[in-house]
């Protein structure tokens, strides 16, 4: 599962927002094979790595359902949403397809997604955050597929070199107290070997940073806000509220790690869309790096050091971590709604979810199957159990409300200025909330 980053998906969202989605026309891309009497369903996804796993999953489904063939359609992430929107407008959407939290409100409120109540899913068997994410007006509009969660990747070699042990629990408070900042200072060193709390330290000549604090909502400031008791939204499909005192204090802390304490790289190096923080971590220039576990296949093979995984720091309100789940959605105008519903329900069952977990692709949304994913990475000498432990605590979804995808670029622009020190956190939060709420419908 790929985490939403600064993708150029605004065109797709704009199209979806202004188009009148009269879902007519020739229906979905699925059809019947002439002569065989078989139904062909189109299944669309965006991850080329997971496609390999889904080829095995679909083979198992077809074997159990000889009257149904499944055609897997792979599209790059940006193209995925552009085409899905165009297909929805034309009435030719794929039968079953992946749905993400930030895109879900746009599609469900436009009638693109089928109500999955007839599938009679036992939603109590799935991670609650994923279930809640894809619920609209009390009904399920997605079969929970998987989840990814933000944890702390760290460079074990840098810790060892500095003679620093990863604390059993990292903590932080807006005033800078706690084990996080203390640990980050010990791991931050300039070219002269000085640490930030030592005389003569030069923040302009840092050789190694202790922590990666930067403008990335999913792995960074939204977690600070929630762990300090702030709220991103007043309610699902509601309005933004992260300009309250608790949220602003949390934003200030994230910025202070960069501009006041100098334990994180300057925003000139990390601000999206051209930031290089992932490359800096892989190069051994940053010791602690908050990241979604979905990034592991892209980071672990290229890191020339041993990676460790720890839980995210606890704030004054405890630890609250973003859990980003995907769902299997069914096209509301599928020509084969019964078969499409059957496929979606199957993808939410134990056999396929275990197959994907055991192959190390994802943490499955179905409870009780995470061990396969843990074992896969354990064989690669990486203990990912802290991700599982976090998932059992307090978690939150990305903002589930209309307009977020169109608001994302403006949000990043405003917060880029905040991380550069050009806007105070209160100013940035007030401006972002005002801009964001103007997009909520």
RODO-868126 format. One record per residue (C-alpha): residue in one letter; z, y, x. Coordinates in steps of 0.5 Angstrom, whole numbers, plus 500, padded with zeros to 3 digits. Each point is the difference from the previous one (the first is absolute). Layout:
N
AZYX
...
***
This chain:
441
X500500500
X498507503
X505506499
X497506497
X499505505
X495506500
X494497497
X495504498
X500498492
X501506497
X492500498
X502493496
X506503497
X496506498
X495496497
X505496496
X504506498
X494504497
X496494497
X500498493
X501493501
X496497494
X501493502
X494497498
X493498503
X499493502
X507498502
X503497506
X496498506
X502492498
X495496496
X498493499
X496496504
X494498497
X499493499
X507498502
X504503494
X505503506
X503506499
X500505506
X505505502
X500505505
X507501504
X500507504
X504501506
X500505506
X504496506
X495496504
X506496503
X503498493
X493498498
X500494504
X506498497
X497501493
X494496501
X505494501
X504502494
X494501495
X497493502
X507497498
X499504493
X493498499
X502492502
X505501494
X495504496
X494497500
X497504495
X501506504
X497503506
X503506504
X496505504
X504504505
X497507502
X503503506
X500508500
X503505506
X506503497
X497507499
X493497497
X505495495
X502506496
X494504500
X496494497
X506498496
X500507496
X492500500
X500492497
X505502495
X496506497
X494496500
X504494496
X498495506
X507499503
X502494504
X504495496
X506500504
X502504506
X505503504
X504506498
X505505504
X506504497
X497507502
X493498496
X503496494
X502506496
X493503500
X497493498
X505498495
X500507496
X493499500
X499494496
X497496506
X506495501
X501494495
X507499497
X502494503
X505498495
X496494497
X501497507
X507499498
X502501507
X508499502
X501506503
X507499502
X497495506
X497506504
X503506504
X502505495
X498506504
X493497499
X500498493
X503507498
X494503504
X495497496
X503501493
X498505495
X503502493
X504493501
X494496501
X497496507
X494503502
X499496507
X503493502
X504501506
X497498506
X504502506
X504505504
X500503506
X507504502
X501505506
X505498505
X501502508
X495497505
X503501507
X498499507
X505495503
X498502507
X502507500
X507499497
X501495505
X497505506
X505505497
X506495499
X500502493
X502494495
X497501493
X506502495
X502495495
X499505495
X496507501
X503506496
X499507499
X502506497
X497507499
X504503505
X498495505
X506496501
X499492500
X497495504
X493501499
X500507504
X505498505
X495494502
X494504499
X503505506
X501494504
X493498500
X497506501
X498502507
X496506503
X496499506
X506502505
X505495496
X504504496
X502499493
X500505494
X507501501
X500501507
X500507504
X493501502
X496496495
X493502499
X497499493
X493502502
X500494505
X503494497
X498493503
X503496494
X502502493
X506496497
X497500493
X494502496
X501505495
X494503497
X496502493
X499493497
X503500493
X500492499
X504498507
X503507501
X503506496
X500496493
X505495503
X504506503
X500503493
X502494496
X505498505
X504507499
X500499493
X494504498
X494499495
X493500501
X499500492
X504501494
X497493497
X494496500
X494504498
X504506501
X501506504
X501501507
X508502502
X500500508
X502507501
X507499498
X506501505
X500493502
X493499501
X499507504
X506497504
X497494502
X493503501
X504505505
X503494504
X493497501
X497506502
X506501505
X499494503
X493503503
X502507501
X507501501
X503493503
X493499504
X501492499
X493500496
X493502502
X498507498
X496501494
X494502504
X499493502
X502496494
X498504493
X494497496
X495499500
X499499507
X507498502
X501495506
X507498499
X498492499
X496501506
X506503504
X504494498
X495495502
X500504507
X507499501
X501508499
X505499494
X506495499
X501500493
X495500494
X501500493
X494496497
X498495494
X500493502
X492500498
X499504507
X502494504
X494496500
X497507503
X505502505
X503493502
X494497504
X499507504
X507501502
X501499507
X508499499
X504496496
X501503493
X507499496
X501502492
X506503498
X502503493
X499507498
X506505501
X505501495
X501507497
X505503497
X498497493
X499493504
X494497502
X494501495
X493498502
X493500498
X497493497
X493501499
X497494496
X493499497
X498496494
X494496497
X497504494
X496498495
X494504498
X501502493
X492499498
X499494504
X495496496
X505494501
X507502499
X503493499
X497498506
X502506504
X507500497
X500493502
X498501508
X505506500
X506496497
X498494505
X500505506
X508502498
X502493500
X503496506
X494496503
X496506502
X506505502
X503495504
X493499503
X499507502
X508500503
X499494504
X494503503
X504506502
X496505496
X505503495
X507499497
X498497493
X503504494
X502494497
X508499502
X502494505
X493500504
X502504506
X502495505
X493498501
X498507502
X506500505
X498493503
X493503501
X503506504
X505496503
X495495504
X497507503
X507501502
X502506495
X506500496
X498503493
X506498496
X502507500
X495502496
X502495495
X507502500
X498507499
X496498494
X506497497
X504507500
X498506497
X492502500
X495505496
X493500499
X495505502
X500506495
X497497493
X497506497
X493502498
X497505505
X503497507
X494498503
X497507499
X506503502
X501496506
X496505505
X503506498
X507497501
X498498507
X497507501
X507503498
X504495504
X496501506
X502507500
X508498499
X500495506
X496505504
X506505499
X496505496
X503499493
X507499499
X502493496
X502504494
X493504500
X496494501
X504495495
X499506494
X493501502
X498493500
X504498493
X497506497
X493498502
X501492499
X503502493
X493504498
X497493501
X504496495
X497499494
***
